[in-house]
Amino acid sequence: NCGEFGIVVALLGVQQGHICENILAVIVLVAVATMSLTPFIATDQVTWMLMRWMARLRPRPVGRYREHVVVLGCGEHMLRRVKQLLQAGRTVVVVDDDAVAVERAKQAGAIALRGDGADLRMLRLSQARYATLIISMMRRLEDNLRVLEHVHGPKVLVRVFSDAEGQRLEAKGGTAIVEADAGVEQFMAWFNHDADGRLSEAVR
């Protein structure tokens, strides 16, 4: 039992002079209290109650998005392009694990969710399957491959850092933009020349 083990460790601490008797009394009191309450807390009813409570804390979709643009990873340069899309009347959903990036996207008028863009739960929350376009600025190739496994309808643009990565992504149905520093500019060039008419018009 962890409580009993804690009491034994505390007694050894008193004997060796590491903790005083007042601290020992507190440790014993807490251990006895937790051991007494465990049979009442560790029940199926309490477990399901806690699971329902935790479920309420999970982020949920704040609307029903269709034909929107999903941006996975929104740094400063990408934020400027997001603003252009918003000004053109597009609905943009940003997913980023950086709280500052999420707040900036919200202030710009985007729907912003904090989390890992490769997390299937976040892809469901952003309703990525129903997007017109997904732009991924995530660095890890494995993360982008996971996105491509989850979504099949939208066009998926992915920033990559080598031709080899680009070939693997395109084999899975993505559109690779090979770059080292100026990836966002290349995204915009793709928009202007290859995207459908609505998206091309949105970023002009």
Residue pairs with C-beta under 8 A, 6 or more apart in sequence:
1 35
3 31
3 32
3 34
3 35
4 31
4 35
6 27
6 31
7 27
7 28
7 31
10 19
10 23
10 24
10 27
10 28
11 24
13 19
13 24
14 20
14 21
14 24
40 46
58 121
59 113
59 114
59 115
59 125
60 125
61 125
61 126
61 127
62 111
63 111
64 127
65 91
65 93
65 111
65 126
65 127
65 130
65 131
66 127
66 130
67 91
67 130
67 131
67 132
68 90
68 91
68 92
68 93
68 127
68 130
68 131
68 132
69 85
69 90
69 91
69 92
69 93
69 131
69 132
69 133
69 134
69 135
69 199
70 92
70 93
70 94
70 95
70 126
70 128
70 131
70 133
70 134
70 135
70 154
71 78
71 82
71 92
71 93
71 94
71 95
71 105
71 110
71 134
71 135
71 137
72 95
72 96
72 117
72 118
72 134
72 135
72 136
72 137
72 138
72 147
73 95
73 96
73 117
73 136
73 137
73 138
74 82
74 94
74 96
74 101
74 104
74 105
74 110
74 112
74 137
75 101
75 137
77 184
78 135
78 137
78 184
79 101
79 104
79 105
79 108
80 184
81 184
81 187
81 188
81 203
82 92
82 94
82 105
82 108
82 110
83 108
83 109
84 202
84 203
85 92
85 202
85 203
86 92
86 108
86 109
86 110
88 201
88 202
88 203
89 202
90 199
90 202
91 111
92 105
92 110
92 111
93 110
93 111
93 112
93 113
93 126
93 127
93 131
94 101
94 102
94 105
94 110
94 111
94 112
94 113
95 112
95 113
95 114
95 115
95 116
95 117
95 122
95 123
95 125
95 126
96 102
96 105
96 112
96 113
96 114
96 115
96 117
97 114
97 115
97 116
97 117
98 114
99 114
101 112
102 112
102 113
102 114
103 112
105 112
106 112
113 122
113 125
113 126
115 121
115 122
115 125
116 122
116 143
117 123
117 136
117 138
117 143
117 147
118 138
118 140
118 142
118 143
118 144
118 146
118 147
120 146
120 150
123 129
123 147
123 150
123 151
128 134
128 147
128 150
128 151
128 154
129 150
129 151
129 152
129 153
129 154
130 153
130 154
131 151
131 154
132 154
132 155
132 196
132 198
132 199
133 154
133 155
133 156
133 157
133 195
133 199
134 147
134 151
134 154
134 155
134 156
134 157
135 157
135 187
136 143
136 144
136 147
136 156
136 157
136 158
136 159
137 159
137 183
138 144
138 147
138 158
138 159
139 159
139 161
141 160
141 165
141 168
141 169
144 158
144 160
144 169
144 174
145 168
145 169
145 172
147 156
147 158
148 156
148 169
148 172
148 173
148 174
149 172
152 173
155 175
155 195
156 173
156 174
156 175
157 174
157 175
157 177
157 187
157 190
158 169
158 174
158 175
158 176
158 177
159 177
159 179
159 183
159 187
160 166
160 169
160 176
160 177
160 178
160 179
161 178
161 179
161 180
162 178
163 178
165 176
165 178
166 176
166 178
167 176
169 175
169 176
170 176
175 190
177 183
177 186
177 187
177 190
178 186
179 186
188 203
191 199
191 200
191 202
191 203
192 200
192 203
192 204
193 200
